[in-house]
Amino acid sequence: MEPKREITSVGIDIGTSTTKIVFSRLTVGRRYGVSMLPQYQITERNIIYESPMHLTPLIGESQIDLPALQRILSAEYRSAALKPEEVDTGAVIITGETAVRSNANSILHQLAGESGEFVVAQAGGDLEAVLAGKGAGAEAYSRRAAGTIVNVDIGGGTANAAYFNSGSIIGTLNFHIGGRLIMLDKAGTVAKIYPAARQWLNREGLWLQEGEQTDWPVLQEITRRWSELLLENLLKGSDPQACPLIYGHPDLPVAFAREATVTELWISGGVGALMEQAAPRNIAETARYGDIGPLLAHAIIKASEHYPVKLQVAPGAQRATVIGAGVHTLQLSGSTVYADPNLLPLRNIPVVELVWPVQVQDGEQPDEILASIQAAFAAGAIRHGSNEPEEMQFAIAIPEMNSCSYSVLRRIAEAVTGCSRKYKLKLCILICENDIAKALGNCIYLLSQGGQACVCLDQISVAHGDYIDIGIPVDGDYIPVAVKTLVFSSTN
């Protein structure tokens, strides 16, 4: 029986409307692949504590109330009978309109540092979509289901969709659509209209003003149009430039939405949970939570009747994102890594993906190997450069090769060593898809005569634009790695 190790993980979701905390127990097991090298996997994920929903504390319109948020978290740690130092990993994620707050970035990283040993900071609609889809179970369900499963996490400020097919994520799509973008009281007086909603209302010629009473038909018309736009773009595809409510992909036509055969549409988030409540019949019932969430939820149900797709509320709808953050953030490196523990941990390292123009074969195309690596380092220096070259840090993701003989490995090491010297990198960070990290790191060490500090990891899935946090080795065997995004919203 191979030894197993348990890891305690936390997920903290600071959303537009609510803040949630979930603690989980992750079991790490070891298995041996075809190379007979040990590989580490998370074999079990069990939730051990879920907090109640807390209203996200704010100071005025522009800031998150950090002391109030810290009090909420401290109370939940006590309720879970855990101390921050007993938490091994996890994630704090800021979602929806909360990511617009002026102090969102600093608070996110401060809370991550206070919440456990290796708790990472995350933000961004694409990541939120993927985490919610995993937390809701859509990813796992898609492994045995026909067609494509789309999970849409709709909260107070955003709707974030993830497309899953055969257990893989094939695309994401994000909308400024949420239940709390328009806030009102039970008399119909509009208390707040968030900028994304205001811009859309002006474009559509719909009259709605803060401090004034609105009519029931106006709210019905707004939620009807939002629902139709949401489903049309999710299920038929669209150019984001033609739909101002789409954000995050300003230059990319959403081809996967047209090409995917969507068979089921899952709704998670607070709006998903509201679908299971009675439909509102008037303004007072719509505003029972101080916003238009209940009306939006049932407008989506009605709009879905015009599409040949099964609509359902995702299991554990309101906690899907926080479960995903706490349970599905962590990856484990292979056992053959090259890393001096004194160089770790590393946080918020941007990833630059290297692209091979042709499939690199055994010792062939040496010029292409050099050119590809030089291009990746140049891109990293441009995007993530610093006034002080020694402070520049980014990770190069080296994609899979059909074969990697020693001659190919040495050519890669020579190119990496030369580029590291050219850009005066204090630390070279490499993420390899092939199982070559230890050999590549040793080769760089020999070529640089020990002068180039290097961290080489493998068996980690990353993509261009990701950020990674790299933890310290666990039991001398594997290194925990969190792959994430750090994208804060804009009010524009």
N, C-alpha and C positions, 0 to 999 in steps of 0.2 A: 504494500500500500504506500503510494507516494505521499509525503507529508503535505498537509494543507495549512494555509495561514489565513486568518481572518483579518479583514481591514474594516475599520469603522469609517463611514463616509457621511458627509452632510451635504444637503442641497438647500440653498437659500435663494428664493425667487422674490425679488423686490419689483413688484409690478405697478401698473398705473393705479389700480384700485386697492390691491391687497398684497400682503407679504406673507409667504408661507415658508415653513421649515420642515424638512424631512431628514431623518437619520436612517441609514441603512447599514447592513452588515454584508460585506463582500467576501466571498471565499475564493482564494487563489489556489489553483492546482497546477501541478507540473505534468507535462506529457512530453513524449519524444517524437520528433518528426522523422521524415525519411532520412535526414542527415544524422540521426541519432543524437542530435544536440537537444538539450532540454529547452522546452518552450513553456512559458508561463501564461496562464489564461485565468480570467475571472469566471469561475464555474457556477457560482450561485450568487444571487442578489436577493436579499431579504430586507424589507422595510421593518424597522424596529420601533419607530416613533414618527407620528405625523402631528404637526401642530394644528390648532384651529386657525382659521383665517383672521389675519389682523389687517386693519386699515393701514395702508402705507402712510406714515407720518410725514407731513410736509410743513414747511415754513413759508407762508405766503404762496405765491405762484411759481417761484423760481428755484426753491431749494428743498432738498430732502432733510428732514430733521434727524441728524445723526444721533444725538443723545437718546431721543425717543426710540429710534431703531435699535440702538445698542441695548436699551432696557428690554425691549421685546425679545431680542435674541438671548440675553442673559436668562430671562425667565424660562424660555423654552429649553435651553441647555439644562437648567435645573429640573424641569419637568421630565426630561429624558434621562436624568441621572447621569449626565455626562459633563466632563470638563473639556474645554478647547484642546488641552494638551493630550486628551485621550482620542481625539479625532485625527485619523491618519490622512484623509484626503477629502475631496469634494469640490464644490463650486458655489460661488456667489454669482448670480446672474441678475442684471438689471434689464428689465424688459419694458416694452411699450413706451408711453409718454414719459415714464420716469427717467429714461435715458437722455431726455432733453434737459433735465435739471442742471443748473450750472455747476453743482458740486458732485454730479453723478460719478465722474471718473475717480476723483480722490476718495470718495466714500467707498466705492466698490473695492478699491485696492486696500483701503484701511480695514474694512470688514473681512476681506479675505485673509489678511495677515493675522487678525484676531481670532479667527474661527477654527483654526486647527493647524496641524503640522504642514500639510501640503494641500491647502485649499486655494483654488485658483479663481481669478477674476474674469468674468466673461460678459460680453454685451454684443448685441447684434441680432437682427431679425432672422437671418439665415440659420444661425446657430439655434436660436429659440425654436424655430420651426422643427429642426431635426431632433432636438432634445424632447420637445413635446410629443413628436411622433413616436419616439422610442419609449418615453414614459407612459404614453397611452397604450402601447402594445401594438401599434400599427406596423412597425418594422417587423416584429416577430410574426404577426399574423400574415404579412405579405409573403412569407416564405412558403406558406401552404395554400395561399389563395390564388385564384386565377386573376389575371389582369393587374392593374395598378391600383394601389390603395393610397388615397390622399387623406392626410390628417391636417385639419386646419385648426390652429389654436387661436381662438378669438377672445381677447381680453378687453380691458378698458380702452386701450388706445390703438392696438394693432391686431391684424389677422395674419398669421404666419403659417404658410402651407408647406408641407413636405410630401413629396411623391416617392412612394416606396414600391419596388417591384422585386420579387424573389429575394427579399431580405436586404436589398441594397437601396440606398438613397439615389434617385436619379435626377432630382431637381428640387428647388425651393422657389417660393413666390410670396412676396410680402405686400400687405395692403395697409394703408391708413384707414382702417375700418375697425371700430370698437364701440362698446356700449357706453363708454364714459366720455366720448369725444363731445357729446352734448349733454350738459347737466341741467336739471330743472327740478322744481318742487311739485308737489301734488296739485297745486292750483294751476300749473302750466307756465309759471314764470321761469324764463331761461336764466340760469345762474352762471353758466360758463359755456363757451364754445371754444374748443381748442383750435390752434392755427390750421392744422390739416383739414379739419371740418370746415372752418371758415373759408379757406381758399376754394374748396369744392363747392360750397353753397353759393359763393359769389360767381363762380364760373357757370353754375347751373341756373342762376337767376332765381334762387329760392330765398325768400325773406325770413330771416330769423335773427333776432337781436337780443343781446344780453340785457337783462332787466325788464324785458317786455314779455307779455303773455303770448303764448303760441296756441295754435289750434290743433286738435287731434288729427284732422286730415293732413296737415303739413308734416307732422311727425311720421304718419303712415307713409306719405310719399317719399320722405327721405330714406326711411329704412327699406322701403320697397326697392328704390333705385340702388341703394348700397348692396342689397342682397342679389339683385340681378347682375350688377357689375361683378360682384365677387364670383358668382357661379359661372358666368359667361367666360371670365378670364381664366378661372381654374380649369374648366372642362373643355373649352374650345381653343384656348391660346389667344395671345394678344401681344401687340407691341406696347411695351410699357409707356412709351411716349404718347400713346393714344389714350391712356387711362391715367389721369393724374393721381389717382389713389394708390397706384403701385409705387413702391419705393425700393431702393437697394439694387436695382438692375437698370440704370438709366439708359444704357447703350445696347442692351441685349434683347432681341426678340425672344419670346418665351416659346421656343420650338417644342420643348418636351411636353408642354400642355396640349399641343395639337396632336402630337404623335402618340402619346400614351393612351391606352385603352383603360380609362378609369372605370372601375366596376363598383367601388365603394367610396363614399365620402364620409369621413369621421370628423366630428366637431368636438374639440376639447376647449379648455379654458372656461372662464366665468360665463360666457355666452352659451357655451355648450351645456353647462349645468342648468341654465335658465330654460333651455328647451324642454326640460322635464317638468317644469312648473306650468301652471295654467296660463293660457294666453291672456294678455291684458285686454280689457274691453273699453278702457278710457284713459285719459291722461293720468288720473290719480293712481290707477293700477300700474301704468307704465312707469311712473316715477317712484315706485315703492322703495327703490334703492338710490333715488336721487339722480337717475340718468335714464337713457333710453334702451338699456340693455335688454329688458324683457321684450320690448317691441321688436328689436332687431333679431332676437333669437327666433321668434315665431314668424317674422318676415322671411327668414332664410328657409324655414320649413316649407312655407307656402311656395317660395320661388323654386324650390327643388322639385316640385311636382311637374315641372316642365322639362325635366331632364331624365334620361334613362339611366339613373344611377341610384344605388341604394344609399340613403342618408341615415346615419345613426349617431347618437351621442357616444363619444369615446368613453371607455371605462375609466373611472376616476377622473372625470373630465377636468375638474377645477385644479387638480394637483399634477397634471401631466408634465408640465414644464419643470416643476421643482423635483419630481421623481426622476426625470431625465437628467437634470443637473447633478443630482446626488448619486445616481446609479450608473449612468452611461458616459461620464466624462473621462474616466481613467482608462489609459492603455498601459500595457506592460511591454518593456523592451525585450529583445531576445537575450539569451544568456551570454552570447559572444559579443560583448560591447567593449568599447575602448573609452574609458572615462576615469580621470583622476577624481576621486570623491572630494578632494579639496577644492575642486572647481565648481562643485554643485552645492546647493540648488541654483538653477537659472530660471528666471521668470520673464514672461512677455517677450519671447524671442520671435521675431517675424520670420516666416518661411518664404524662401525664394525657390521655386521649382526649376530644376535643370531639365532641359528638353533635348533629347537625342534627335538630330535630324534624320538619322538612319539608325536601324537596329545595330548596335555595336556587337560585332562578332569577335571571335577569339583572336585578339591581337591585331585586327584590321582597323582601318580608318583612324590612325593615330591623330591626323590633323583635325578630324571631326570631333574626337574626344576633347582635344585641347580647346577648340573653338567653342564648343558647347559649355565647357566649364568656365572659360573666360567670360562668356556672355552672361552666365548666371551670376558670377561674382560682380561683374560690372553693373548688372541690374540691381543687385543688393546694395552696392555702394551708392548708387544714384538714389534709390528709394529710402535707404535707411542709413545714409551717411551722417557723419557728425563733424563738427568743427575740430574735434580731437579724434584723429584716426583710431587711436587705441581704444576709444570708447565705442566704436562702431561694432554692432553685433547683429548678426542674422544667421539663419541656418539654411544650408543648401540641401534640398531634397533631391537625392539621386535616384532616378526611376529604375525599374527592373531592366536587366539585360538578359539576353538569351543565354549567354555564357559569360563567365568572368574568370579567365585564366590569370595566372600571375602576371603575364605581360600586360593584360588589360588593367589589372589592379594597379600595377606600377605606373602605368601611363596616367591613370586617374590621380594617383598620389602625387606624381610629379606636377601635374597641372594645378592641383589644389594647393600644394606647397608654394608654387610660384605665385599664384594669385594671392595667397595669404600674405606673402612677403610684399607683393606689389602694393596691396591696400593696407599694409601695416596692421593686420588683424592681431590683436592680443590673444584672441581665442577663436579657433576655427571649429564650427559646429556642423556636423554632417548627419543626415538622416537617410539611411540606405534602405531601398526596397529589397535588394538581395541580401542574403545572410553573410555580409562581408565586413561588418563594422570593425571587429577586432583586428582582422588582417589589414584593413585599410589604415586604421589608426596606427598600428605598428609600423607600417610602411612609411607613413608621414613622419613618424618619430625618427626613423632611421635616416630618411632623406634630409630632414632638418637638423639632424644631429642633436635631437632633443630640444631644439630651440623653439619649436612651434607647439604651443598648447593646443590640444585638440580633444573634442568630445565627439565620438562616433557611435551612433545607435542604429539598430535595425529592427525590423518587424513592427514598425510604427507607420500608420497610414496618415499622410499629411497631403496638403494641396497648397498651391500658391495662394497667398493671402491669409493663410492660417497664422496663428501664434501658438507657440508651445511653451509650457512650463516643464522643466526637467527636475525631478526630485533626486534625493540621495539614494544610493543603492539600499535595497531591503535585504537583510540577511546575507549580504555579499553576493546575491544572485541576480536579481532583476532590478531595473530602474523604472519607477513610475513616471509616466509622461501624460500630460493633459494637452490635448489638441483643442484649440478654441478660436473664437474670434473676439476682437475688441473694436466694435463699431458702435459709436455713440450717435444717436439720432441728431438731426438738425431740425430747427423750427422752420427752415426754408422749404 
